[in-house]
Amino acid sequence: MGNLSAVDGRAPIHRFYSTRSWIEGNATKQLEDVAALCGIKAVVGMPDLHPGKYGPVGCSILADRIHPQLVGSDIGCGMGLFQLDLAVRKLRVDKAAGRLRALDMPWEGDVAGAVAEAGLALTPFDLSLGTIGGGNHFCELQAIEEILEPEVAGKAGLDSSQAYLLVHSGSRGLGFSILQRQLQADAAPLDPVSEDGRTYLAEHDAAVRWAALNRQVIATRAADAVGATCAVIANLSHNLVEETGSGVLHRKGTAPADRGLVPIPGSRGTLSYLVEPLAAARPETLASLAHGAGRKFDRASMHGRIRTGKADRAKLARNPFGGVIVCEDRDLLVEEAPEAYKSIDRVIADLTDFGLARVVATFRPLVTFKTANSRSMRRGDRSGWGDWR
């Protein structure tokens, strides 16, 4: 059971991280500040916990009202894992990296048709459908490194001979616009049964579905680029709010533990994990898991930590597994370097030690696509930027 604390009138905080995990003091303070808000019933901190703009990332919050700021601007952001009908042995990594550069261009598919088929109304942001966005978002071509739970992997259809795609993206400017409207109003918590609450939830739910569709379209585009088709293994949002029988559950960088297998990436230089949740029924977990490695150092400080000479940049464009990183934005290449993130092995160890999950399989990165166009990452254009990668 996670460590439980209820101090000075704050809601109980369940901490599912050990003393061996890197947890910044400011993240702990933000967790306690959230627990002190009026109407908060319980808070969960995961081992990828780190400071965020409106509250810590890597936490779940149960409350009696909706707190839009705790959901954040990238509503519906999440991870999608897709299997390709393409054998890993047939892949040429450098050639695949070149073909994935097409992801920087707008999708030329039937945007209106895809939106309508998903049961969504058209929005001013639909031209961004099928694009990754900035910051920590990515599309990664992967191969299975090891299967640790063959029975579970078999039921999921995992095949170690095939290639995979892991997509991290969200609702682009759509979710950002929804939060901005809330901030321009008064950003007060919303009663979920009030008119304002129902309006927010309707817009929020549409953004969550748009984000899931976006990951699917990105995966389809990437699969097309390498001459394959894709099938979904998991497509889960980790930034959202939902009504439950116990209250309003907010996820700010936590994966749901009650919807099947969960992909948990590290950095672009480490393995990613696919885990099976084990403790979704335990009330103190708020049916949550970590969603990634979590940042160790903020983006600004990375410019003083990483050397940026020509030879250094060449090294940053490769990973320890012989894979390729496609990122033509020099700032982003540095800010999202593997050193910016916590140890994913330590995060996973905490999840398993606390009995929250078991590892089904690990995946190694072959090609990590961020952006092939430095102009697309101008400072000041931060809509659709994620929090941790």
Contacts in CASP RR format, 6 or more apart in sequence:
PFRMAT RR
TARGET T0000
AUTHOR 0000-0000-0000
METHOD contacts of the structure
MODEL  1
MGNLSAVDGRAPIHRFYSTRSWIEGNATKQLEDVAALCGIKAVVGMPDLH
PGKYGPVGCSILADRIHPQLVGSDIGCGMGLFQLDLAVRKLRVDKAAGRL
RALDMPWEGDVAGAVAEAGLALTPFDLSLGTIGGGNHFCELQAIEEILEP
EVAGKAGLDSSQAYLLVHSGSRGLGFSILQRQLQADAAPLDPVSEDGRTY
LAEHDAAVRWAALNRQVIATRAADAVGATCAVIANLSHNLVEETGSGVLH
RKGTAPADRGLVPIPGSRGTLSYLVEPLAAARPETLASLAHGAGRKFDRA
SMHGRIRTGKADRAKLARNPFGGVIVCEDRDLLVEEAPEAYKSIDRVIAD
LTDFGLARVVATFRPLVTFKTANSRSMRRGDRSGWGDWR
1 14 0 8 1.000
1 282 0 8 1.000
1 284 0 8 1.000
1 354 0 8 1.000
2 14 0 8 1.000
2 15 0 8 1.000
2 16 0 8 1.000
2 284 0 8 1.000
2 354 0 8 1.000
3 13 0 8 1.000
3 14 0 8 1.000
3 15 0 8 1.000
4 12 0 8 1.000
4 13 0 8 1.000
4 14 0 8 1.000
4 284 0 8 1.000
5 12 0 8 1.000
5 13 0 8 1.000
5 15 0 8 1.000
6 12 0 8 1.000
6 13 0 8 1.000
8 36 0 8 1.000
9 36 0 8 1.000
10 32 0 8 1.000
10 35 0 8 1.000
10 36 0 8 1.000
10 40 0 8 1.000
11 35 0 8 1.000
11 36 0 8 1.000
11 39 0 8 1.000
11 40 0 8 1.000
11 41 0 8 1.000
11 42 0 8 1.000
11 43 0 8 1.000
12 35 0 8 1.000
12 42 0 8 1.000
12 43 0 8 1.000
12 284 0 8 1.000
13 31 0 8 1.000
13 32 0 8 1.000
13 35 0 8 1.000
13 42 0 8 1.000
13 43 0 8 1.000
13 44 0 8 1.000
13 45 0 8 1.000
14 42 0 8 1.000
14 43 0 8 1.000
14 44 0 8 1.000
14 45 0 8 1.000
14 284 0 8 1.000
14 285 0 8 1.000
14 286 0 8 1.000
15 44 0 8 1.000
15 45 0 8 1.000
16 44 0 8 1.000
16 45 0 8 1.000
16 46 0 8 1.000
16 47 0 8 1.000
16 285 0 8 1.000
16 350 0 8 1.000
16 351 0 8 1.000
16 354 0 8 1.000
16 356 0 8 1.000
17 23 0 8 1.000
17 45 0 8 1.000
17 46 0 8 1.000
17 47 0 8 1.000
17 49 0 8 1.000
17 350 0 8 1.000
18 47 0 8 1.000
18 349 0 8 1.000
18 350 0 8 1.000
18 353 0 8 1.000
20 346 0 8 1.000
20 349 0 8 1.000
20 350 0 8 1.000
21 47 0 8 1.000
21 342 0 8 1.000
21 346 0 8 1.000
21 347 0 8 1.000
21 350 0 8 1.000
22 296 0 8 1.000
22 342 0 8 1.000
22 343 0 8 1.000
22 346 0 8 1.000
23 47 0 8 1.000
23 49 0 8 1.000
23 50 0 8 1.000
24 50 0 8 1.000
24 51 0 8 1.000
26 51 0 8 1.000
27 49 0 8 1.000
27 50 0 8 1.000
27 51 0 8 1.000
27 52 0 8 1.000
27 56 0 8 1.000
28 49 0 8 1.000
30 51 0 8 1.000
30 52 0 8 1.000
30 55 0 8 1.000
30 56 0 8 1.000
31 43 0 8 1.000
31 45 0 8 1.000
31 49 0 8 1.000
31 56 0 8 1.000
31 59 0 8 1.000
33 55 0 8 1.000
34 40 0 8 1.000
34 43 0 8 1.000
34 55 0 8 1.000
34 56 0 8 1.000
34 59 0 8 1.000
34 61 0 8 1.000
34 70 0 8 1.000
35 43 0 8 1.000
37 63 0 8 1.000
37 67 0 8 1.000
38 189 0 8 1.000
39 63 0 8 1.000
39 64 0 8 1.000
39 65 0 8 1.000
39 189 0 8 1.000
40 61 0 8 1.000
40 62 0 8 1.000
40 63 0 8 1.000
41 62 0 8 1.000
41 63 0 8 1.000
41 64 0 8 1.000
41 246 0 8 1.000
41 247 0 8 1.000
42 61 0 8 1.000
42 62 0 8 1.000
42 284 0 8 1.000
42 286 0 8 1.000
43 59 0 8 1.000
43 60 0 8 1.000
43 61 0 8 1.000
43 62 0 8 1.000
44 59 0 8 1.000
44 60 0 8 1.000
44 61 0 8 1.000
44 254 0 8 1.000
44 284 0 8 1.000
44 285 0 8 1.000
44 286 0 8 1.000
44 288 0 8 1.000
45 56 0 8 1.000
45 58 0 8 1.000
45 59 0 8 1.000
45 60 0 8 1.000
45 254 0 8 1.000
46 58 0 8 1.000
46 59 0 8 1.000
46 60 0 8 1.000
46 254 0 8 1.000
46 288 0 8 1.000
46 289 0 8 1.000
46 290 0 8 1.000
46 291 0 8 1.000
46 347 0 8 1.000
46 351 0 8 1.000
47 290 0 8 1.000
47 342 0 8 1.000
47 346 0 8 1.000
47 347 0 8 1.000
47 350 0 8 1.000
47 351 0 8 1.000
48 57 0 8 1.000
48 58 0 8 1.000
48 253 0 8 1.000
48 290 0 8 1.000
48 291 0 8 1.000
48 292 0 8 1.000
48 293 0 8 1.000
48 294 0 8 1.000
48 342 0 8 1.000
48 347 0 8 1.000
48 388 0 8 1.000
49 56 0 8 1.000
49 57 0 8 1.000
49 58 0 8 1.000
49 59 0 8 1.000
49 294 0 8 1.000
50 56 0 8 1.000
50 57 0 8 1.000
50 58 0 8 1.000
50 294 0 8 1.000
50 295 0 8 1.000
50 296 0 8 1.000
50 342 0 8 1.000
50 387 0 8 1.000
50 388 0 8 1.000
51 57 0 8 1.000
52 387 0 8 1.000
53 72 0 8 1.000
54 69 0 8 1.000
54 70 0 8 1.000
54 72 0 8 1.000
55 69 0 8 1.000
55 70 0 8 1.000
55 252 0 8 1.000
56 252 0 8 1.000
57 252 0 8 1.000
57 253 0 8 1.000
57 294 0 8 1.000
57 295 0 8 1.000
57 387 0 8 1.000
57 388 0 8 1.000
58 252 0 8 1.000
58 253 0 8 1.000
58 254 0 8 1.000
58 290 0 8 1.000
58 291 0 8 1.000
58 294 0 8 1.000
59 252 0 8 1.000
59 253 0 8 1.000
59 254 0 8 1.000
60 249 0 8 1.000
60 250 0 8 1.000
60 251 0 8 1.000
60 252 0 8 1.000
60 254 0 8 1.000
60 286 0 8 1.000
60 288 0 8 1.000
61 67 0 8 1.000
61 70 0 8 1.000
61 249 0 8 1.000
61 250 0 8 1.000
61 252 0 8 1.000
61 286 0 8 1.000
62 244 0 8 1.000
62 246 0 8 1.000
62 247 0 8 1.000
62 248 0 8 1.000
62 249 0 8 1.000
62 250 0 8 1.000
62 286 0 8 1.000
63 189 0 8 1.000
63 247 0 8 1.000
63 248 0 8 1.000
63 250 0 8 1.000
64 247 0 8 1.000
64 248 0 8 1.000
65 189 0 8 1.000
65 190 0 8 1.000
65 191 0 8 1.000
65 192 0 8 1.000
65 248 0 8 1.000
66 189 0 8 1.000
66 190 0 8 1.000
66 191 0 8 1.000
66 192 0 8 1.000
66 197 0 8 1.000
66 200 0 8 1.000
66 201 0 8 1.000
66 241 0 8 1.000
66 248 0 8 1.000
66 250 0 8 1.000
67 189 0 8 1.000
67 241 0 8 1.000
67 250 0 8 1.000
68 178 0 8 1.000
68 179 0 8 1.000
68 182 0 8 1.000
68 187 0 8 1.000
68 190 0 8 1.000
68 200 0 8 1.000
68 204 0 8 1.000
68 241 0 8 1.000
69 179 0 8 1.000
69 182 0 8 1.000
69 183 0 8 1.000
69 187 0 8 1.000
70 241 0 8 1.000
70 250 0 8 1.000
70 252 0 8 1.000
71 179 0 8 1.000
71 204 0 8 1.000
71 239 0 8 1.000
71 240 0 8 1.000
71 241 0 8 1.000
71 250 0 8 1.000
71 251 0 8 1.000
71 252 0 8 1.000
72 179 0 8 1.000
72 239 0 8 1.000
72 252 0 8 1.000
73 175 0 8 1.000
73 176 0 8 1.000
73 179 0 8 1.000
73 180 0 8 1.000
73 383 0 8 1.000
73 384 0 8 1.000
74 170 0 8 1.000
74 171 0 8 1.000
74 175 0 8 1.000
74 176 0 8 1.000
74 211 0 8 1.000
74 239 0 8 1.000
74 384 0 8 1.000
74 385 0 8 1.000
74 386 0 8 1.000
74 387 0 8 1.000
75 170 0 8 1.000
75 171 0 8 1.000
75 174 0 8 1.000
75 175 0 8 1.000
75 178 0 8 1.000
75 179 0 8 1.000
75 204 0 8 1.000
75 207 0 8 1.000
75 208 0 8 1.000
75 211 0 8 1.000
75 239 0 8 1.000
75 240 0 8 1.000
76 170 0 8 1.000
76 171 0 8 1.000
76 175 0 8 1.000
76 207 0 8 1.000
76 208 0 8 1.000
76 210 0 8 1.000
76 211 0 8 1.000
76 212 0 8 1.000
76 237 0 8 1.000
76 238 0 8 1.000
76 239 0 8 1.000
76 240 0 8 1.000
77 137 0 8 1.000
77 168 0 8 1.000
77 169 0 8 1.000
77 170 0 8 1.000
77 171 0 8 1.000
77 211 0 8 1.000
77 237 0 8 1.000
77 238 0 8 1.000
77 239 0 8 1.000
77 253 0 8 1.000
77 384 0 8 1.000
77 386 0 8 1.000
78 168 0 8 1.000
78 169 0 8 1.000
78 170 0 8 1.000
78 211 0 8 1.000
78 215 0 8 1.000
78 236 0 8 1.000
78 237 0 8 1.000
78 238 0 8 1.000
78 239 0 8 1.000
78 255 0 8 1.000
78 291 0 8 1.000
79 166 0 8 1.000
79 167 0 8 1.000
79 168 0 8 1.000
79 215 0 8 1.000
79 234 0 8 1.000
79 235 0 8 1.000
79 236 0 8 1.000
79 238 0 8 1.000
79 255 0 8 1.000
79 262 0 8 1.000
79 263 0 8 1.000
79 264 0 8 1.000
79 265 0 8 1.000
79 291 0 8 1.000
80 165 0 8 1.000
80 166 0 8 1.000
80 167 0 8 1.000
80 168 0 8 1.000
80 215 0 8 1.000
80 219 0 8 1.000
80 232 0 8 1.000
80 233 0 8 1.000
80 234 0 8 1.000
80 235 0 8 1.000
80 236 0 8 1.000
80 263 0 8 1.000
81 164 0 8 1.000
81 165 0 8 1.000
81 166 0 8 1.000
81 167 0 8 1.000
81 232 0 8 1.000
81 233 0 8 1.000
81 234 0 8 1.000
81 235 0 8 1.000
81 261 0 8 1.000
81 263 0 8 1.000
81 274 0 8 1.000
82 164 0 8 1.000
82 165 0 8 1.000
82 166 0 8 1.000
82 167 0 8 1.000
82 219 0 8 1.000
82 223 0 8 1.000
82 230 0 8 1.000
82 231 0 8 1.000
82 232 0 8 1.000
82 233 0 8 1.000
83 157 0 8 1.000
83 158 0 8 1.000
83 159 0 8 1.000
83 162 0 8 1.000
83 163 0 8 1.000
83 164 0 8 1.000
83 230 0 8 1.000
83 231 0 8 1.000
83 233 0 8 1.000
84 162 0 8 1.000
84 163 0 8 1.000
84 164 0 8 1.000
84 165 0 8 1.000
84 223 0 8 1.000
84 226 0 8 1.000
84 228 0 8 1.000
84 229 0 8 1.000
84 230 0 8 1.000
85 162 0 8 1.000
85 228 0 8 1.000
85 229 0 8 1.000
85 230 0 8 1.000
85 231 0 8 1.000
86 162 0 8 1.000
86 163 0 8 1.000
86 223 0 8 1.000
86 226 0 8 1.000
86 227 0 8 1.000
86 228 0 8 1.000
87 161 0 8 1.000
87 162 0 8 1.000
87 163 0 8 1.000
88 143 0 8 1.000
88 161 0 8 1.000
88 162 0 8 1.000
88 163 0 8 1.000
88 366 0 8 1.000
89 161 0 8 1.000
91 141 0 8 1.000
91 143 0 8 1.000
91 163 0 8 1.000
91 226 0 8 1.000
91 366 0 8 1.000
93 322 0 8 1.000
93 323 0 8 1.000
93 324 0 8 1.000
93 366 0 8 1.000
93 367 0 8 1.000
94 324 0 8 1.000
96 141 0 8 1.000
96 225 0 8 1.000
96 226 0 8 1.000
96 366 0 8 1.000
96 367 0 8 1.000
97 324 0 8 1.000
97 326 0 8 1.000
97 367 0 8 1.000
97 369 0 8 1.000
98 326 0 8 1.000
99 225 0 8 1.000
99 226 0 8 1.000
100 139 0 8 1.000
100 141 0 8 1.000
100 222 0 8 1.000
100 225 0 8 1.000
100 226 0 8 1.000
100 326 0 8 1.000
100 367 0 8 1.000
100 369 0 8 1.000
101 326 0 8 1.000
101 369 0 8 1.000
101 372 0 8 1.000
102 221 0 8 1.000
102 225 0 8 1.000
103 130 0 8 1.000
103 131 0 8 1.000
103 132 0 8 1.000
103 139 0 8 1.000
103 218 0 8 1.000
103 221 0 8 1.000
103 222 0 8 1.000
103 225 0 8 1.000
103 369 0 8 1.000
103 372 0 8 1.000
104 131 0 8 1.000
104 371 0 8 1.000
104 372 0 8 1.000
104 373 0 8 1.000
104 376 0 8 1.000
106 127 0 8 1.000
106 128 0 8 1.000
106 131 0 8 1.000
107 129 0 8 1.000
107 130 0 8 1.000
107 131 0 8 1.000
107 217 0 8 1.000
107 221 0 8 1.000
111 126 0 8 1.000
111 127 0 8 1.000
111 129 0 8 1.000
112 122 0 8 1.000
112 126 0 8 1.000
114 129 0 8 1.000
114 213 0 8 1.000
114 217 0 8 1.000
115 121 0 8 1.000
115 122 0 8 1.000
115 123 0 8 1.000
115 126 0 8 1.000
115 129 0 8 1.000
115 210 0 8 1.000
115 213 0 8 1.000
118 209 0 8 1.000
118 210 0 8 1.000
118 213 0 8 1.000
119 209 0 8 1.000
120 206 0 8 1.000
120 209 0 8 1.000
120 210 0 8 1.000
120 213 0 8 1.000
121 206 0 8 1.000
123 174 0 8 1.000
123 210 0 8 1.000
125 171 0 8 1.000
125 172 0 8 1.000
125 173 0 8 1.000
125 174 0 8 1.000
125 177 0 8 1.000
125 210 0 8 1.000
128 172 0 8 1.000
128 173 0 8 1.000
128 214 0 8 1.000
129 172 0 8 1.000
129 210 0 8 1.000
129 213 0 8 1.000
129 214 0 8 1.000
129 217 0 8 1.000
130 169 0 8 1.000
130 214 0 8 1.000
130 217 0 8 1.000
130 218 0 8 1.000
130 221 0 8 1.000
131 169 0 8 1.000
131 172 0 8 1.000
131 214 0 8 1.000
131 218 0 8 1.000
132 138 0 8 1.000
132 139 0 8 1.000
132 167 0 8 1.000
132 168 0 8 1.000
132 169 0 8 1.000
132 218 0 8 1.000
132 369 0 8 1.000
132 370 0 8 1.000
132 371 0 8 1.000
133 169 0 8 1.000
133 172 0 8 1.000
133 371 0 8 1.000
133 384 0 8 1.000
133 385 0 8 1.000
134 332 0 8 1.000
134 370 0 8 1.000
134 371 0 8 1.000
134 376 0 8 1.000
134 377 0 8 1.000
134 384 0 8 1.000
134 385 0 8 1.000
134 386 0 8 1.000
135 332 0 8 1.000
135 335 0 8 1.000
135 336 0 8 1.000
135 370 0 8 1.000
135 377 0 8 1.000
135 384 0 8 1.000
135 385 0 8 1.000
135 386 0 8 1.000
135 389 0 8 1.000
136 168 0 8 1.000
136 336 0 8 1.000
136 385 0 8 1.000
136 386 0 8 1.000
136 387 0 8 1.000
136 388 0 8 1.000
136 389 0 8 1.000
137 168 0 8 1.000
137 169 0 8 1.000
137 170 0 8 1.000
137 370 0 8 1.000
137 384 0 8 1.000
137 385 0 8 1.000
137 386 0 8 1.000
137 389 0 8 1.000
138 166 0 8 1.000
138 167 0 8 1.000
138 168 0 8 1.000
138 268 0 8 1.000
138 368 0 8 1.000
138 369 0 8 1.000
138 370 0 8 1.000
138 389 0 8 1.000
139 165 0 8 1.000
139 166 0 8 1.000
139 167 0 8 1.000
139 168 0 8 1.000
139 169 0 8 1.000
139 218 0 8 1.000
139 219 0 8 1.000
139 222 0 8 1.000
139 368 0 8 1.000
139 369 0 8 1.000
140 165 0 8 1.000
140 166 0 8 1.000
140 167 0 8 1.000
140 265 0 8 1.000
140 268 0 8 1.000
140 272 0 8 1.000
140 365 0 8 1.000
140 366 0 8 1.000
140 367 0 8 1.000
140 368 0 8 1.000
140 369 0 8 1.000
141 163 0 8 1.000
141 164 0 8 1.000
141 165 0 8 1.000
141 222 0 8 1.000
141 226 0 8 1.000
141 365 0 8 1.000
141 366 0 8 1.000
141 367 0 8 1.000
141 368 0 8 1.000
141 369 0 8 1.000
142 163 0 8 1.000
142 164 0 8 1.000
142 165 0 8 1.000
142 166 0 8 1.000
142 272 0 8 1.000
142 363 0 8 1.000
142 364 0 8 1.000
142 365 0 8 1.000
142 366 0 8 1.000
143 160 0 8 1.000
143 163 0 8 1.000
143 164 0 8 1.000
143 363 0 8 1.000
143 364 0 8 1.000
143 366 0 8 1.000
144 158 0 8 1.000
144 159 0 8 1.000
144 160 0 8 1.000
144 162 0 8 1.000
144 164 0 8 1.000
144 361 0 8 1.000
144 362 0 8 1.000
144 363 0 8 1.000
144 364 0 8 1.000
145 271 0 8 1.000
145 361 0 8 1.000
145 362 0 8 1.000
145 363 0 8 1.000
145 364 0 8 1.000
146 361 0 8 1.000
146 362 0 8 1.000
147 153 0 8 1.000
147 158 0 8 1.000
147 160 0 8 1.000
147 360 0 8 1.000
147 361 0 8 1.000
148 358 0 8 1.000
148 359 0 8 1.000
148 360 0 8 1.000
148 361 0 8 1.000
148 362 0 8 1.000
149 276 0 8 1.000
149 358 0 8 1.000
149 359 0 8 1.000
149 360 0 8 1.000
149 361 0 8 1.000
152 261 0 8 1.000
152 276 0 8 1.000
152 360 0 8 1.000
153 360 0 8 1.000
153 361 0 8 1.000
156 233 0 8 1.000
156 261 0 8 1.000
156 360 0 8 1.000
157 233 0 8 1.000
158 233 0 8 1.000
158 274 0 8 1.000
158 360 0 8 1.000
158 361 0 8 1.000
163 226 0 8 1.000
163 228 0 8 1.000
163 366 0 8 1.000
164 233 0 8 1.000
164 363 0 8 1.000
165 219 0 8 1.000
165 222 0 8 1.000
165 223 0 8 1.000
165 230 0 8 1.000
166 263 0 8 1.000
166 265 0 8 1.000
166 272 0 8 1.000
166 363 0 8 1.000
167 215 0 8 1.000
167 218 0 8 1.000
167 219 0 8 1.000
167 222 0 8 1.000
168 265 0 8 1.000
168 389 0 8 1.000
169 211 0 8 1.000
169 214 0 8 1.000
169 215 0 8 1.000
169 218 0 8 1.000
170 211 0 8 1.000
170 214 0 8 1.000
170 215 0 8 1.000
170 237 0 8 1.000
170 239 0 8 1.000
170 384 0 8 1.000
171 207 0 8 1.000
171 208 0 8 1.000
171 210 0 8 1.000
171 211 0 8 1.000
171 214 0 8 1.000
171 384 0 8 1.000
172 214 0 8 1.000
172 383 0 8 1.000
172 384 0 8 1.000
173 383 0 8 1.000
173 384 0 8 1.000
174 207 0 8 1.000
174 210 0 8 1.000
174 211 0 8 1.000
175 207 0 8 1.000
175 384 0 8 1.000
176 383 0 8 1.000
176 384 0 8 1.000
178 200 0 8 1.000
178 203 0 8 1.000
178 204 0 8 1.000
178 207 0 8 1.000
182 200 0 8 1.000
185 196 0 8 1.000
190 196 0 8 1.000
190 197 0 8 1.000
190 200 0 8 1.000
191 197 0 8 1.000
192 198 0 8 1.000
192 201 0 8 1.000
192 243 0 8 1.000
192 248 0 8 1.000
201 241 0 8 1.000
201 243 0 8 1.000
204 240 0 8 1.000
204 241 0 8 1.000
208 237 0 8 1.000
208 240 0 8 1.000
211 237 0 8 1.000
212 235 0 8 1.000
212 237 0 8 1.000
215 235 0 8 1.000
216 232 0 8 1.000
216 235 0 8 1.000
219 230 0 8 1.000
219 232 0 8 1.000
220 229 0 8 1.000
220 230 0 8 1.000
222 230 0 8 1.000
222 369 0 8 1.000
223 229 0 8 1.000
223 230 0 8 1.000
233 261 0 8 1.000
233 263 0 8 1.000
233 274 0 8 1.000
234 260 0 8 1.000
234 261 0 8 1.000
234 262 0 8 1.000
234 263 0 8 1.000
234 274 0 8 1.000
236 255 0 8 1.000
236 256 0 8 1.000
236 259 0 8 1.000
236 262 0 8 1.000
236 263 0 8 1.000
237 251 0 8 1.000
237 256 0 8 1.000
238 251 0 8 1.000
238 253 0 8 1.000
238 254 0 8 1.000
238 255 0 8 1.000
238 256 0 8 1.000
238 291 0 8 1.000
239 251 0 8 1.000
239 252 0 8 1.000
239 253 0 8 1.000
240 250 0 8 1.000
240 251 0 8 1.000
241 248 0 8 1.000
241 249 0 8 1.000
241 250 0 8 1.000
241 251 0 8 1.000
242 248 0 8 1.000
242 249 0 8 1.000
243 249 0 8 1.000
246 283 0 8 1.000
249 286 0 8 1.000
249 287 0 8 1.000
251 288 0 8 1.000
253 291 0 8 1.000
253 387 0 8 1.000
253 388 0 8 1.000
254 286 0 8 1.000
254 288 0 8 1.000
254 289 0 8 1.000
254 290 0 8 1.000
254 291 0 8 1.000
255 262 0 8 1.000
255 264 0 8 1.000
255 288 0 8 1.000
255 289 0 8 1.000
255 290 0 8 1.000
255 291 0 8 1.000
256 262 0 8 1.000
256 287 0 8 1.000
256 288 0 8 1.000
256 289 0 8 1.000
257 277 0 8 1.000
257 279 0 8 1.000
257 280 0 8 1.000
257 285 0 8 1.000
257 287 0 8 1.000
257 288 0 8 1.000
257 289 0 8 1.000
257 356 0 8 1.000
257 357 0 8 1.000
258 277 0 8 1.000
258 280 0 8 1.000
258 287 0 8 1.000
260 276 0 8 1.000
260 277 0 8 1.000
261 274 0 8 1.000
261 275 0 8 1.000
261 276 0 8 1.000
261 277 0 8 1.000
261 360 0 8 1.000
262 274 0 8 1.000
262 275 0 8 1.000
262 276 0 8 1.000
262 277 0 8 1.000
262 289 0 8 1.000
262 357 0 8 1.000
263 272 0 8 1.000
263 273 0 8 1.000
263 274 0 8 1.000
264 272 0 8 1.000
264 273 0 8 1.000
264 274 0 8 1.000
264 275 0 8 1.000
264 289 0 8 1.000
264 290 0 8 1.000
264 291 0 8 1.000
264 292 0 8 1.000
264 344 0 8 1.000
264 347 0 8 1.000
264 348 0 8 1.000
264 351 0 8 1.000
265 272 0 8 1.000
265 273 0 8 1.000
265 292 0 8 1.000
265 293 0 8 1.000
265 344 0 8 1.000
265 389 0 8 1.000
266 272 0 8 1.000
266 273 0 8 1.000
266 292 0 8 1.000
266 293 0 8 1.000
266 341 0 8 1.000
266 344 0 8 1.000
266 347 0 8 1.000
266 389 0 8 1.000
267 293 0 8 1.000
267 336 0 8 1.000
267 337 0 8 1.000
267 338 0 8 1.000
267 340 0 8 1.000
267 341 0 8 1.000
267 344 0 8 1.000
267 389 0 8 1.000
268 319 0 8 1.000
268 325 0 8 1.000
268 336 0 8 1.000
268 338 0 8 1.000
268 365 0 8 1.000
268 368 0 8 1.000
268 389 0 8 1.000
269 319 0 8 1.000
269 320 0 8 1.000
269 321 0 8 1.000
269 338 0 8 1.000
269 365 0 8 1.000
269 368 0 8 1.000
270 293 0 8 1.000
270 338 0 8 1.000
270 341 0 8 1.000
270 344 0 8 1.000
270 345 0 8 1.000
270 365 0 8 1.000
271 344 0 8 1.000
271 362 0 8 1.000
271 363 0 8 1.000
271 364 0 8 1.000
271 365 0 8 1.000
272 344 0 8 1.000
272 362 0 8 1.000
272 363 0 8 1.000
272 365 0 8 1.000
273 344 0 8 1.000
273 348 0 8 1.000
273 359 0 8 1.000
273 361 0 8 1.000
273 362 0 8 1.000
273 363 0 8 1.000
274 359 0 8 1.000
274 360 0 8 1.000
274 361 0 8 1.000
274 362 0 8 1.000
274 363 0 8 1.000
275 289 0 8 1.000
275 348 0 8 1.000
275 351 0 8 1.000
275 357 0 8 1.000
275 358 0 8 1.000
275 359 0 8 1.000
275 360 0 8 1.000
276 357 0 8 1.000
276 358 0 8 1.000
276 360 0 8 1.000
277 289 0 8 1.000
277 356 0 8 1.000
277 357 0 8 1.000
278 355 0 8 1.000
278 356 0 8 1.000
278 357 0 8 1.000
278 358 0 8 1.000
279 285 0 8 1.000
279 354 0 8 1.000
279 355 0 8 1.000
279 356 0 8 1.000
279 357 0 8 1.000
280 287 0 8 1.000
285 356 0 8 1.000
289 351 0 8 1.000
289 356 0 8 1.000
289 357 0 8 1.000
290 347 0 8 1.000
290 350 0 8 1.000
290 351 0 8 1.000
291 388 0 8 1.000
292 344 0 8 1.000
292 347 0 8 1.000
292 388 0 8 1.000
292 389 0 8 1.000
293 341 0 8 1.000
293 342 0 8 1.000
293 343 0 8 1.000
293 344 0 8 1.000
293 347 0 8 1.000
293 388 0 8 1.000
293 389 0 8 1.000
294 341 0 8 1.000
294 342 0 8 1.000
294 347 0 8 1.000
294 388 0 8 1.000
294 389 0 8 1.000
295 340 0 8 1.000
295 341 0 8 1.000
295 342 0 8 1.000
295 387 0 8 1.000
295 388 0 8 1.000
295 389 0 8 1.000
296 339 0 8 1.000
296 340 0 8 1.000
296 341 0 8 1.000
296 342 0 8 1.000
297 305 0 8 1.000
297 339 0 8 1.000
297 340 0 8 1.000
299 335 0 8 1.000
299 336 0 8 1.000
299 340 0 8 1.000
302 334 0 8 1.000
302 335 0 8 1.000
302 337 0 8 1.000
302 339 0 8 1.000
302 340 0 8 1.000
303 331 0 8 1.000
303 334 0 8 1.000
303 335 0 8 1.000
305 339 0 8 1.000
306 312 0 8 1.000
306 316 0 8 1.000
306 334 0 8 1.000
306 337 0 8 1.000
306 339 0 8 1.000
308 330 0 8 1.000
308 334 0 8 1.000
313 330 0 8 1.000
313 333 0 8 1.000
316 325 0 8 1.000
316 333 0 8 1.000
316 334 0 8 1.000
316 337 0 8 1.000
317 324 0 8 1.000
317 325 0 8 1.000
317 327 0 8 1.000
317 333 0 8 1.000
318 324 0 8 1.000
318 325 0 8 1.000
319 325 0 8 1.000
319 338 0 8 1.000
319 365 0 8 1.000
319 368 0 8 1.000
321 364 0 8 1.000
321 365 0 8 1.000
321 366 0 8 1.000
323 365 0 8 1.000
323 366 0 8 1.000
323 367 0 8 1.000
323 368 0 8 1.000
324 366 0 8 1.000
324 367 0 8 1.000
324 368 0 8 1.000
325 333 0 8 1.000
325 367 0 8 1.000
325 368 0 8 1.000
325 370 0 8 1.000
326 367 0 8 1.000
326 368 0 8 1.000
326 369 0 8 1.000
326 370 0 8 1.000
326 371 0 8 1.000
326 372 0 8 1.000
327 333 0 8 1.000
327 336 0 8 1.000
327 368 0 8 1.000
327 369 0 8 1.000
327 370 0 8 1.000
327 371 0 8 1.000
328 371 0 8 1.000
328 372 0 8 1.000
328 373 0 8 1.000
328 374 0 8 1.000
329 370 0 8 1.000
329 371 0 8 1.000
329 373 0 8 1.000
329 374 0 8 1.000
329 376 0 8 1.000
329 377 0 8 1.000
330 374 0 8 1.000
331 377 0 8 1.000
331 379 0 8 1.000
332 370 0 8 1.000
332 371 0 8 1.000
332 377 0 8 1.000
333 370 0 8 1.000
336 370 0 8 1.000
336 389 0 8 1.000
341 388 0 8 1.000
341 389 0 8 1.000
348 357 0 8 1.000
348 359 0 8 1.000
351 357 0 8 1.000
352 358 0 8 1.000
352 359 0 8 1.000
371 377 0 8 1.000
END
